[in-house]
């Protein structure tokens, strides 16, 4: 009998599929991972397990096209830096073009 993959593991797997130069929303990842209304949970998972050295957490932004780290400006600036390193242009208001969404 095969063990069922946890939502956390599916989220991390889906985030790892996002190609360099692209972004996805928390809601898209929740949908791809099998829990369409799990966007907040995706954020929580990435906050807790996303910085593992293999998961490009910075490629996840909100559905409106903005970096949505509000509680920590340093983290938002780090996400902006990492996205720009990936070739994604990020505005001064932390916005990303909708054309970058997968």
C-alpha positions, 0 to 999 in steps of 0.5 A, spaced: 500 500 500 502 506 497 503 512 503 499 518 501 503 524 500 501 530 504 499 536 502 505 540 505 509 535 500 505 536 494 506 544 495 513 543 496 513 539 490 509 544 486 513 550 487 520 546 485 516 545 478 516 553 477 521 555 472 526 560 473 523 567 470 516 565 472 512 566 478 505 563 481 500 565 486 499 561 493 492 559 490 495 556 484 500 552 488 494 550 492 490 548 486 496 544 483 497 541 490 490 538 490 487 543 495 483 549 491 482 553 497 488 552 501 492 559 499 493 561 506 496 554 508 501 554 502 503 561 505 504 557 512 508 551 509 513 556 505 514 560 511 516 554 515 519 549 510 520 553 504 527 555 505 530 548 505 535 550 499 531 546 494 525 550 494 524 556 490 519 559 495 521 566 492 517 565 486 510 565 490 507 571 490 499 573 491 494 573 486 494 580 484 501 580 482 505 583 488 510 580 493 506 579 499 511 579 505 508 584 510 511 583 516 518 583 514 521 588 510 527 584 509 524 578 507 520 582 502 527 585 499 530 578 499 524 576 495 525 581 490 532 580 490 532 573 488 526 574 483 531 579 480 536 574 480 531 569 476 530 575 471 523 577 473 523 585 473 520 587 480 517 594 481 518 599 487 511 597 489 514 590 489 509 588 483 511 583 478 508 583 471 502 578 470 505 575 464 510 572 469 505 567 472 505 560 470 
